[in-house]
Amino acid sequence: VYRIGIINVTGYIGMEAARLLAYHPEFRLTAVTGRSAAGKRLGEFLPHLGQFDLTITEEIEDSVDAVISALPHAASAEALLPHIQAGTPVADLSADFRLKSAETYAEWYGREHPAPQLLADAVYGLPELHRDDLRATKIIATPGCYPTASILALAPAMREGLIEDDVIVDAKSGISGAGRGLDLKYHYAEANESVSAYGLSGHRHQPEIGQELGLLREAPQPSVTFVPHLIPMTRGILATCYAKLRRDITLERLTALYEDAYATHPFTKVHASSPGTKLTYGTNLCLLHPTVDQRAGRLVVVAAIDNLVKGGAGQAIQCLNLVFGLPEETGLRLPAVYP
Ligand SMILES: NC(=O)c1ccc[n+]([C@@H]2O[C@H](COP(=O)([O-])OP(=O)(O)OC[C@H]3O[C@@H](n4cnc5c(N)ncnc54)[C@H](OP(=O)(O)O)[C@@H]3O)[C@@H](O)[C@H]2O)c1
């Protein structure tokens, strides 16, 4: 059994990682940190995690076999640095190790990268694209929630050269995607009964999507128009992705292409009809529904995930399973919470 520490258990992603670890037969949660809650019992601060006999500390004090960080960017790389230097495998849920270029990071995150020398060692934590590299890394750059859904939706078609290098991602997220911080636009009366687009001048997840789709074939990065929307639900992302087809393809062949692409991947599955996010609620699943708009000559793929699980904490655990040589689905085969 491996000992796991979570940095920043008090945010939505950190607490979801703790919840998921309760089901894991080979990982034991042995340390949790939190800034404002340091000194409190975990179950006192987060009653739904009362089964863990742990006190929240400011830093990870005892040795652990792996660290999951759920801090915001910049703070995350800084907190992980000593663990990385000690040779402990880490899964970072912030954006700090996702972009291969420190210049692109500075452009999108408005600050110099805190540890550019480590970028080459980090592996983008999407097992469907980087499984072998993940088995050999100690720095997992867990993808953003929107990029997880968008890249999985477009990767088989992009790799195959089926679509133009010009894609549109129209995505909706539940409110937990914005974290626990307070902001007027996330108040019940502001968000409920309303849907709105944001990030129209450029969202930080766009370069990640471009980077990963660009690695799939020898061509310049595709142009990606990414428009996120806020939806009044707690969890879930639905990404509807569009791209012009380069050649005709039947629905049967398209479906077979996607089924083959993910045949050996336990969590990413072609769904027979357009999936709702509810089917993924609390699970590590990504449900895909690829279709062809024959009249417009366009590929349309719908992807549904739970932003906190496959879009966050679950995917980090999936990657750690690979790092420790465990079956990828260990501890993560959970049915959805339904209805
Ligand atoms: N939410 C998602 O769906 C999602 C999905 C994938 C990845 N992520 C990433 O995961 C990370 C955590 O996201 P989240 O949604 O869980 O955030 P969150 O719920 O907003 O948690 C953030 C908490 O972090 C603490 N914090 C902020 N700055 C800190 C610092 N400099 N040092 C120590 N603690 C600090 C604050 O707690 P205090 O009360 O202690 O100040 C704050 O409440 C982010 O990097 C995010 O981009 C989020």
PDBQT file of the ligand as one rigid body, heavy atoms in Angstrom, charges set to zero:
ROOT
HETATM    1  N1  LIG A 401     -12.512  22.772 -10.065  1.00  0.00    +0.000 N 
HETATM    2  C1  LIG A 401     -12.226  22.018 -11.095  1.00  0.00    +0.000 C 
HETATM    3  O1  LIG A 401     -13.132  21.487 -11.765  1.00  0.00    +0.000 OA
HETATM    4  C2  LIG A 401     -10.799  21.766 -11.484  1.00  0.00    +0.000 A 
HETATM    5  C3  LIG A 401     -10.542  20.753 -12.422  1.00  0.00    +0.000 A 
HETATM    6  C4  LIG A 401      -9.209  20.476 -12.760  1.00  0.00    +0.000 A 
HETATM    7  C5  LIG A 401      -8.189  21.195 -12.184  1.00  0.00    +0.000 A 
HETATM    8  N2  LIG A 401      -8.473  22.198 -11.291  1.00  0.00    +0.000 N 
HETATM    9  C6  LIG A 401      -7.326  22.901 -10.681  1.00  0.00    +0.000 C 
HETATM   10  O2  LIG A 401      -7.154  22.369  -9.379  1.00  0.00    +0.000 OA
HETATM   11  C7  LIG A 401      -6.665  23.389  -8.492  1.00  0.00    +0.000 C 
HETATM   12  C8  LIG A 401      -7.645  23.543  -7.353  1.00  0.00    +0.000 C 
HETATM   13  O3  LIG A 401      -8.903  23.929  -7.891  1.00  0.00    +0.000 OA
HETATM   14  P1  LIG A 401     -10.206  23.976  -6.993  1.00  0.00    +0.000 P 
HETATM   15  O4  LIG A 401     -11.331  24.193  -7.934  1.00  0.00    +0.000 OA
HETATM   16  O5  LIG A 401     -10.225  22.845  -6.071  1.00  0.00    +0.000 OA
HETATM   17  O6  LIG A 401      -9.943  25.310  -6.181  1.00  0.00    +0.000 OA
HETATM   18  P2  LIG A 401     -10.734  25.882  -4.938  1.00  0.00    +0.000 P 
HETATM   19  O7  LIG A 401     -11.887  25.005  -4.549  1.00  0.00    +0.000 OA
HETATM   20  O8  LIG A 401     -11.038  27.288  -5.279  1.00  0.00    +0.000 OA
HETATM   21  O9  LIG A 401      -9.636  25.849  -3.799  1.00  0.00    +0.000 OA
HETATM   22  C9  LIG A 401      -8.722  26.847  -3.716  1.00  0.00    +0.000 C 
HETATM   23  C10 LIG A 401      -8.316  26.961  -2.237  1.00  0.00    +0.000 C 
HETATM   24  O10 LIG A 401      -6.924  26.984  -2.258  1.00  0.00    +0.000 OA
HETATM   25  C11 LIG A 401      -6.449  27.726  -1.148  1.00  0.00    +0.000 C 
HETATM   26  N3  LIG A 401      -5.387  28.578  -1.655  1.00  0.00    +0.000 N 
HETATM   27  C12 LIG A 401      -5.469  29.523  -2.587  1.00  0.00    +0.000 A 
HETATM   28  N4  LIG A 401      -4.248  30.050  -2.815  1.00  0.00    +0.000 NA
HETATM   29  C13 LIG A 401      -3.390  29.398  -2.005  1.00  0.00    +0.000 A 
HETATM   30  C14 LIG A 401      -2.012  29.519  -1.757  1.00  0.00    +0.000 A 
HETATM   31  N5  LIG A 401      -1.251  30.394  -2.410  1.00  0.00    +0.000 N 
HETATM   32  N6  LIG A 401      -1.452  28.695  -0.853  1.00  0.00    +0.000 NA
HETATM   33  C15 LIG A 401      -2.218  27.808  -0.171  1.00  0.00    +0.000 A 
HETATM   34  N7  LIG A 401      -3.544  27.673  -0.361  1.00  0.00    +0.000 NA
HETATM   35  C16 LIG A 401      -4.115  28.471  -1.257  1.00  0.00    +0.000 A 
HETATM   36  C17 LIG A 401      -7.602  28.524  -0.624  1.00  0.00    +0.000 C 
HETATM   37  O11 LIG A 401      -7.916  27.948   0.616  1.00  0.00    +0.000 OA
HETATM   38  P3  LIG A 401      -7.741  28.765   2.003  1.00  0.00    +0.000 P 
HETATM   39  O12 LIG A 401      -9.130  28.836   2.539  1.00  0.00    +0.000 OA
HETATM   40  O13 LIG A 401      -6.879  27.905   2.806  1.00  0.00    +0.000 OA
HETATM   41  O14 LIG A 401      -7.157  30.105   1.723  1.00  0.00    +0.000 OA
HETATM   42  C18 LIG A 401      -8.737  28.247  -1.595  1.00  0.00    +0.000 C 
HETATM   43  O15 LIG A 401      -9.974  28.080  -0.941  1.00  0.00    +0.000 OA
HETATM   44  C19 LIG A 401      -6.524  24.652  -9.352  1.00  0.00    +0.000 C 
HETATM   45  O16 LIG A 401      -5.209  24.756  -9.792  1.00  0.00    +0.000 OA
HETATM   46  C20 LIG A 401      -7.474  24.399 -10.507  1.00  0.00    +0.000 C 
HETATM   47  O17 LIG A 401      -7.081  25.094 -11.668  1.00  0.00    +0.000 OA
HETATM   48  C21 LIG A 401      -9.750  22.487 -10.914  1.00  0.00    +0.000 A 
ENDROOT
TORSDOF 0
